[in-house]
């Protein structure tokens, strides 16, 4: 119930469901990735932003649609560490593999 406290009683019933709200955030993030990645010469910073947004989306899916949000804290801690670790590893490999790095 705490997740829906932000929404008022006047909000349409569909927006009171946290899954719908997360889905809408995922749609916006996907659109952002599509816009940023649409230009093939977007640059290294845009690629970094794409990777970070992608891992943000992964985290949302794991937390809300795989029910890890309500899991015991050691499991959630392992998941958070995995997401951060894999994202950091991919970004490190990307940036160290660039010409001139």
Secondary structure as UniProt FT lines:
FT   HELIX           3..6
FT   TURN            9..10
FT   HELIX           13..16
FT   HELIX           18..37
FT   TURN            40..41
FT   HELIX           44..60
FT   HELIX           61..65
FT   HELIX           68..70
FT   HELIX           73..96
FT   TURN            99..100
//
